[in-house]
């Protein structure tokens, strides 16, 4: 083989391959270890992406051995447990036999340690050598002897500068190699993860294809695990095909139901009807979904026929939601109770019946009554009703609000909300409680009470409305001559 072709082949290899090739025979070793083969090593090094350049004080073969092989530099056999690019060595013996600790050599001039590279350096600033740093013992002895000989020599400053430059170079190169090793390991890990995902996807695709073709009578041919996987995959395929098959028809039903909820119709209380996720689970709409071929859209006549039965079925949904809210008010727990339990639904009209919806990422959901909560849940079109997302509004202030509005203590929550939302209110303390972008007016009044009228020493709170003709009961009593002093504690004259 011509030598130019041989060298061209060598340049396509990597440094470790050339190292192995140099040990095949004496001829290869003499050829690849000569200075004329430097371009081969350089070309091989460039075949590795982002690999740091060889430092000028280190031969290419030695550089490749240091990075890609782990033979112990102390004994020459066995696998080295550590490699230190700053010291340019790898070792499998204990640290104490090859390294020395600076603090153990207090009699040695500190200037000498400044001329040495640090083992596993924590920093790359030569001015920050510490007492707990380690150094390579043979190199330290060699540099110390040379330093002591040159103490009276004029070339000492140049020697010191050269050694400091070497130490700095080694520290910098150590950092570059460690960064390259970290990036290479991360890249290799990512490629392995991607290969694993590709293999998993390929296996699933093959199983899916096999499940769609295999006959159930032939499954005994496969192992029990493969048989179970095929059965599971077949069931997943059936569910997927069903969703795809009926998706267009389902979307048409959702559009019709949305139009029904937004249409003006005083004959039905549409505020308490379920959202579409709960609607499709009711028998009438579940039957409507599969009443015809999936390629055919649901007609308005079919929808109108089903809606009459649906309104009757929706009452059970409304009662279920109200029972969940009663349980929350009664015990603060969302745990299910027996259907036969007697629920006092009248508690939902008491002043304590205020709720917060915690579904979704929106943290600015306002306080809601039971009826408002039913209407609010319609906006969660893809989420079936769950009491786990509903919390009771806890805290004081509702009794103070009743007194400030001039309402009796047995007032319904609907009356409180209607009056609180009727317009901008001004407190007797002089502050106005109007529109807020984050809270409804009921919450604004409660926050005002909590911050400015809390405790027995606070000023009594009393609201009057500015931009509406509505007045509180206290204002009406004052106009009729019945002042606060002539009223009984329950609000009657």
Secondary structure, 3 states (H helix, E strand, C coil): CCHHHHHHHHCCCCHHHHHHHHCCCHHHHHHHCCHHHHHHHHHHHHCCCCCCCCCCCCCHHHHHHHHHCCECCCCCCCECCEEECCCCEEECCCHHHHEEEHHHCCCCCHHHHCCCCCCCCCCCCHHHCCCCCEEEHHHHHHHHHHHHHCCCCCCHHHHHHHHHHHHHHHHHHHHHHHHHHHHHHHHHHHHHHHHHHHHHHHHHHHHHHHHHHCCHHHHHHCCHHHHHHHHHHHHHHHHHHHHHHHHHHHHHHHHHHHHHHHCCCCCCCHHHCCCHHHHCCCHHHHHHHCCCCCCCCCCHHHHHHHHHHHHHHHHHHHHHHHHHHHHHHHHCCCCCCCCCCCCCHHHHHCCCCCEEECCCCCCCCCCECHHHHHHHHCCCCCCCCCHHHEEECCCCCHHHHHHHHCCCCCCCHHHHHHHHCCCCEEECCCCEECCCCCCCHHHHHHHHHHHHCCCCCCCCCCEEECCCCCCCHHHHHHHCCCCHHHCCCCCCC
